[in-house]
């Protein structure tokens, strides 16, 4: 039984590509190394501008990057192709709303990468409690059942 999951989440400032927060889930079942995708995500963040589509999906091998841009911040997620786009974008919208509540006023003052890394830990709890009705209970992963 194939498990579908979110593998990487990256939040970054659009005008200079500064990563603000991130979360990476290694897939221990397959031993997949996600460092290459993490590098691609950072490169994508640096290439996006205020002229980029506000919401899009980009293919990378057997994966998809989904992103949204709001208030000068890019919220990006890496998923397997079979992962529901509707749920990926729903997750990004909820993530953006929570990040704005907590950090929007401080984003312009960030001078170092991952200045809001603690949001990554909070985000993991957010997924468990807020998205718990969707996510299955496999420890250490964020899998999704059929929709």
C-alpha positions in Angstrom: 0.0 0.0 0.0 1.6 3.2 -1.2 1.8 6.1 1.2 1.3 9.6 -0.2 3.0 12.4 1.7 4.2 15.9 2.0 8.0 15.7 2.0 9.2 19.3 2.4 7.8 22.7 3.3 9.7 25.9 2.8 8.6 29.5 3.6 10.7 32.3 2.2 10.8 36.0 1.5 10.1 36.7 -2.1 12.1 39.8 -2.9 15.5 38.3 -1.9 14.8 34.6 -1.7 15.7 34.4 2.0 14.4 31.1 3.6 12.5 32.0 6.7 11.4 28.5 7.9 11.5 25.0 6.6 10.6 21.4 7.5 12.0 18.3 5.8 10.6 14.8 6.2 13.0 12.0 5.2 11.1 9.0 3.8 12.5 6.2 5.9 10.4 3.5 4.2 12.2 4.0 0.9 15.4 5.7 2.2 14.8 8.5 -0.2 17.3 11.4 0.1 15.6 14.7 -0.2 18.6 17.0 -0.2 18.4 17.4 -4.0 14.8 18.5 -3.7 15.7 20.9 -0.8 18.3 22.5 -3.1 15.7 22.8 -5.9 13.2 24.4 -3.5 15.8 27.0 -2.5 16.7 27.7 -6.1 13.0 28.0 -7.0 12.5 30.5 -4.1 15.3 32.6 -5.5 13.9 32.6 -9.0 10.3 33.6 -8.1 9.4 37.3 -8.3 6.4 39.5 -7.8 5.6 38.8 -11.5 5.4 35.1 -10.9 2.0 33.4 -10.8 0.5 33.7 -7.2 -0.2 30.0 -7.2 1.4 27.2 -9.3 2.7 23.6 -9.4 6.0 22.6 -11.0 7.1 19.1 -11.8 10.5 17.7 -10.6 10.9 14.0 -11.6 8.2 12.0 -9.8 7.4 14.9 -7.4 5.6 18.2 -7.6 6.4 21.5 -6.0 3.3 23.5 -5.2 3.5 27.1 -4.0 1.5 30.2 -3.2 2.7 33.7 -2.9 1.0 36.1 -0.5 2.2 39.4 1.0 5.7 39.0 -0.4 6.1 35.6 1.1 6.3 32.3 -0.8 4.9 29.1 0.8 6.2 26.0 -1.0 5.6 22.3 -0.5 7.1 19.2 -2.2 4.7 16.3 -2.6 4.5 13.1 -4.5 2.6 13.5 -7.8 -0.2 11.4 -6.5 -0.8 13.7 -3.6 -4.1 15.7 -3.9 -3.4 19.2 -5.3 -6.5 20.4 -3.6 -5.2 19.3 -0.2 -1.7 20.6 -0.9 -3.0 24.1 -1.7 -5.4 23.9 1.2 -2.5 23.1 3.5 -0.5 26.0 2.0 -3.4 28.5 2.5 -3.8 27.4 6.2 0.0 27.6 6.7 0.2 31.1 5.2 -2.7 32.3 7.4 -1.0 31.0 10.5 2.5 32.3 9.5 1.0 35.8 8.8 -0.7 35.8 12.2 2.6 35.0 14.0 5.3 36.7 11.9 4.2 39.0 9.1 5.3 42.2 11.0 8.8 40.7 11.5 9.4 39.3 8.1 11.0 42.6 6.7 13.4 42.7 9.7 14.8 39.1 9.2 18.5 39.2 8.3 19.5 35.6 8.6 18.2 32.4 6.9 15.6 30.5 8.9 15.0 33.3 11.3 11.6 31.8 12.1 12.7 28.1 12.3 10.7 27.7 15.5 7.6 28.0 13.2 8.7 24.7 11.7 8.3 22.9 15.0 4.9 24.7 15.6 3.9 23.8 12.0 4.4 20.1 12.8 1.9 20.4 15.7 -0.4 22.4 13.5 -0.5 19.5 11.0 -1.2 16.9 13.7 -4.0 18.9 15.3 -5.5 20.9 12.5 -5.2 18.4 9.7 -5.6 15.3 11.9 -8.9 14.4 10.2 -7.0 13.9 7.0 -3.5 12.7 7.9 -3.0 9.1 8.9 -1.2 8.2 12.1 2.1 6.8 10.7 4.7 8.1 13.1 7.3 10.5 11.5 5.4 10.9 8.2 2.6 13.1 6.9 0.8 10.5 4.8 -2.6 11.1 3.2 -5.4 8.6 2.6 -7.5 8.5 -0.5 -9.6 11.5 -1.2 
